[in-house]
Amino acid sequence: MRRKHLVGVVVVIFLTWNLLMYYMLVSKNPGKIGGVSVKDQLRNLQGDIERQLSHNSELLQQLRKFRENERAEKLDEEIRRTTTPRPIRAEDTIIPILLIACDRTTVSRSLDLLIKYNPNKKRFPIIVSQDCGHKPTADVIQRYVGEYGIQHIKHPNTSEIPLPWPQKKFQGYYKLSRHYKWALNQVFHTFNYSAVIIVEDDLDISPDFYEYFSATFPVLHQDPSLWCVSAWNDNGKVGMVSEEADLLYRTDFFPGLGWMMERSMWIEIGPKWPEAFWDDWMRHPDQRKGRACIRPEICRTSTFGKKGVSKGLFYEKHLKFIKLNDKFVPFTKTDLSYLSKEKYDPYFAKLVEDTPEVSVAEAMSGRRSNMKALKILYSTKEEFKSTAKKLGIMDDFKAGVPRVAYKGVVSFMYKGQRIYLTPPPNWTGYDVKWS
């Protein structure tokens, strides 16, 4: 209000001065006044007018600055109003399920479970994105479009990707990556959703699949040190997980196989999406940037796809033994703030530090079975792989990170006892050369 008053006063002064100048010019008696000639008077008047015009110009510049500042303040206020984060409630966010499909008519198995356990189809709309142009699979999906209202989108480019001879055998991985990029662009840029849960056409889900992602979404949204939530535990085989279905962890390893991310993450990684092997690309430090994912003790997905682009790699020896959770855990009624980095890191570090250290042989012997948990140290890649093979967990690395590891620590169950496979106290971080 004060600023508007000041502007008004300046305008009045400006107009009054110009009227006075006009009056002086038209009403002055010509001739000499006080010994000063008309010519000199006009010269003096010209000087006064030039000085006044210069002053007027300064006033106009100040007026413009006032108006620009006023507009800037209004713009800043609008930005603050529209960008100030509001508390996130799970029930406020629509999170679509993106099912990546190709040529499996057994996609119906995945769809049946996604529909069966869906608590609210408006909150969790199902989108099936199909590649390959496989008509029998398309016909199966179309039945669900009419009966259950799911959305069926089709990748417009099903052509072969020209590859040199050594890479031709990886054609499937290139097509899959191309499909993922197109489908995620549809979700975030065409349909404009703010988050997504991604599954594939060979996954079963647990009864609390939706409950799990509903509860973890606010944690993901509020903690910048997290970049995904996964339903998968790479070491989640029967006998290697506890019966505590409510246990959740942070992990430095990107698990995939049923996972959630936000639109902001896709805006970051989408433009540089790789041509192939997208999941391993996600695990590289250039993408992960020190961020973690949330993962469960017991998997909320399991795969029945023995054959796919990976030709059944790991399926017979590992994947078919994954335990799928069969209990409903009311995660949305649980305080999950312990998963935030500021709370989780000191708790987890102390937990591992206070656990008794033993050798691999001692852990396998069962002589310390009275202890709730044991710790086994590894210092080299070879030590880790040797110990992992003996205890039955996955022994590979991706960009130097062991599967399910957090701060280098791999947690799993062995004969009913918690084991922490742990780097030495002077550990400084992952070595990307460990692969």
Summary of the structure (lengths in Angstrom):
residues: 435
radius of gyration: 33.8
end to end distance: 67.1
largest distance: 123.9
contacts: 1246
relative contact order: 0.09
helix: 45%
strand: 17%
